Amino acid sequence: MKIEKQLKVTTALGLHARPAAYIARILQQRQSKVIFSYKKETVNARSIMGILVLSAHKNAVIDVLVDGDDADETMKALEEAFTNQFGER
């Protein structure tokens, strides 16, 4: 199953190292392929360095593609992470 959504970055410093590591930890427990796209960059969301390459600032809107058997649960976990500011609140 493929799911595509746009998620908004709400953390004050954007997608920096802590949120990138938080996302990578979430995806370690999942099997789906997850791709983030922002501006002209497209990266594997399992890669902390890849996420940092996006240079996504506060209020940036990230295109998220999740593809796999657990796509629904994976997207829900990512939505919750973005909403809860990656545990930084």
C-alpha positions, 0 to 999 in steps of 0.5 A: 500500500502507498500513502502520500501526505504533506506534513508541516514542520512545527519545531522552532529549529526545523528538521535538525539532528534531534527530530531526524534521529527521532524519525529514524528510531520510529522507522527502525520498528517499521518495514515500509519504505519512507521517502521525504521530499522538500523543494528539489531534494528527495531522501530516504527518511531512514537516514538521519543525514538524508533528513538533514540534507533537506534543510527543512525550516520551521513551517516547511511542508514535507512531502511524505511517501510511505510504501509497504505492508505497514504503510498506514501505521507508519504514516500515523506514527510519522503524523504523530511525531510531526504533531508532537514536535518529535518529543520536544514539547 
